[in-house]
Amino acid sequence: MKLRVMDTGDKKVRDMFGLQQDGTERLNAHQDENLPRGSGRNTRGKSTRLLVALLIILAAVAGGIWVYSSGIFRDTPDMLLITSGDKMVIWRPLKDIGDTTFSVEGPLGTTVVEVKQGQVRVLSSPCPEHICMNTGWISKPGGIIVCMPNGIVVRIVKKPT
C-alpha cells in the first residue's frame, strides 16, 4: 500500500507516518508484504496484558481475604490492658469502665491511670522524666503509653476473637 505525503523529504513527517524516502510505508521486521496489515503482529502483548490483569485481580482478592480474616472490620470491643512488669493488672472492655482511676504498683512506686469518656492517660507516675504523662490521652486500638522506669504499659487493643 502506498501512502503519499506532500513533502516526504521532511524527516519528521516520514518518521511520524513510518514512511521511507520515496513515500512508501516502512515495514517492520515481523511484517510481510503479502499479509494483510495486522495479521503478522506479535500476540504476546495481549497475553502479557491479560496475565498482568489476572495477577492484579488475584492480588486484590488475596488482600481482601487477608483483611477480612484479620478481624479489622469485626465489631469487637476495645479493651484496656494495663500491665506491670510481666503481670496483667487490668483487662476490661473500655466502654464498660466509665470514668475512674486505677493505681498500678511498679518497682518505683504507684502509677495512676485515668479513664475518662473512653480515653485513657497516665495521670501521675514516680518516674523521673514523666514521658508517660506527657504522652497524653489514647482512645483507639493500637494506642499505647509506656512508663519504662516503673515498668507500666497501658494499651488499648481489640479483643481477640
C-alpha positions in Angstrom: 0.0 0.0 0.0 1.4 3.4 -1.0 0.8 6.5 1.1 1.8 9.8 -0.2 2.7 12.9 1.8 3.1 16.2 0.2 6.7 16.6 1.4 8.4 13.2 2.0 11.7 14.9 2.2 11.0 16.2 5.7 12.4 13.6 8.1 10.0 14.4 10.9 7.0 13.8 8.6 8.5 10.5 7.4 9.2 9.3 10.9 5.7 10.3 12.1 3.9 8.3 9.5 6.5 5.5 9.2 7.4 6.3 5.6 10.5 5.6 3.6 12.3 8.2 1.5 10.1 7.5 -1.6 6.9 7.9 0.4 6.1 4.2 0.7 5.2 2.7 4.1 8.1 1.2 6.1 7.6 -2.5 7.0 8.6 -3.7 10.4 10.8 -6.8 10.6 7.9 -9.0 11.6 5.5 -7.8 8.9 5.3 -9.5 5.5 4.2 -7.5 2.4 1.9 -10.3 1.3 -0.1 -10.4 4.5 -2.9 -8.0 5.3 -1.9 -5.3 7.8 -2.1 -6.5 11.4 -2.1 -10.2 10.7 1.7 -10.6 11.3 1.7 -8.8 14.6 3.0 -10.3 17.7 0.2 -11.5 20.0 2.5 -11.8 23.1 1.5 -8.2 24.1 -2.2 -9.3 24.6 -1.3 -12.3 26.6 1.1 -10.3 28.8 -1.6 -7.7 29.5 -4.1 -10.5 30.3 -1.6 -12.1 32.6 -0.9 -8.8 34.4 -4.6 -8.1 34.8 -5.2 -11.6 36.2 -2.3 -11.1 38.7 -3.7 -7.8 39.8 -7.2 -9.3 40.3 -5.6 -12.3 42.2 -3.6 -9.9 44.5 -6.8 -7.8 45.2 -8.8 -10.9 46.1 -6.0 -12.3 48.3 -5.6 -8.9 50.0 -9.4 -8.7 50.6 -9.3 -12.2 52.2 -6.4 -11.2 54.4 -8.1 -8.0 55.6 -11.3 -9.8 56.3 -9.7 -12.7 58.2 -7.6 -10.3 60.3 -10.7 -9.1 62.0 -10.3 -5.4 61.4 -13.9 -5.0 60.5 -15.4 -7.2 63.2 -17.3 -5.5 65.9 -15.2 -6.5 68.9 -14.9 -4.2 71.9 -11.9 -2.1 72.5 -10.1 -3.5 75.6 -8.0 -1.6 78.2 -4.9 -3.6 79.0 -2.6 -2.4 81.8 0.5 -4.5 82.7 3.1 -4.0 85.4 6.2 -5.9 84.5 5.0 -9.2 83.2 1.7 -9.2 85.2 -1.6 -8.3 83.7 -3.3 -5.8 86.1 -6.4 -4.7 84.1 -8.1 -6.4 81.1 -11.6 -4.9 80.6 -13.7 -3.6 77.8 -13.1 0.2 77.7 -16.8 1.0 77.2 -17.7 -0.8 80.5 -15.1 1.0 82.6 -16.7 4.5 82.9 -14.8 7.5 84.4 -12.4 6.2 87.0 -8.7 5.9 88.0 -6.5 2.9 88.6 -3.5 2.7 90.9 -0.9 0.4 89.5 2.2 -0.6 91.5 5.6 -0.8 89.9 9.2 -1.0 91.1 9.4 2.8 91.6 6.0 3.2 93.2 2.4 3.9 92.2 1.4 5.0 88.7 -2.1 6.4 88.5 -4.0 5.7 85.2 -7.2 7.8 84.5 -10.1 6.7 82.3 -12.5 9.4 81.2 -15.1 9.3 78.4 -13.5 6.3 76.6 -10.0 7.9 76.7 -7.0 6.8 78.9 -4.0 8.6 80.2 -1.3 8.4 82.9 -2.3 11.0 85.5 0.8 10.6 87.7 3.9 8.4 87.9 7.0 8.3 90.1 9.3 8.1 87.1 12.0 10.9 86.7 11.1 12.3 83.2 7.3 11.8 83.1 7.3 10.8 79.4 4.3 8.6 80.1 2.4 11.5 81.5 3.3 13.7 78.5 2.0 11.1 76.1 -1.5 12.4 76.7 -4.8 10.6 76.0 -5.2 7.5 74.0 -8.5 6.3 72.7 -8.1 3.9 69.8 -6.8 0.4 69.4 -3.1 0.5 68.9 -2.7 3.4 71.4 0.0 2.8 73.9 1.5 4.6 76.9 4.7 3.2 78.4 6.4 4.1 81.7 9.8 2.3 81.2 11.3 3.2 84.6 8.3 2.0 86.5 7.6 -1.0 84.1 3.9 0.0 83.4 2.3 -0.4 80.0 -1.1 1.0 79.2 -2.6 -0.2 75.9 -5.9 -0.2 74.0 -6.4 -3.3 72.0 -9.1 -5.1 70.1 -10.4 -8.1 71.9 -9.2 -11.3 70.1 -11.9 -13.4 68.6 
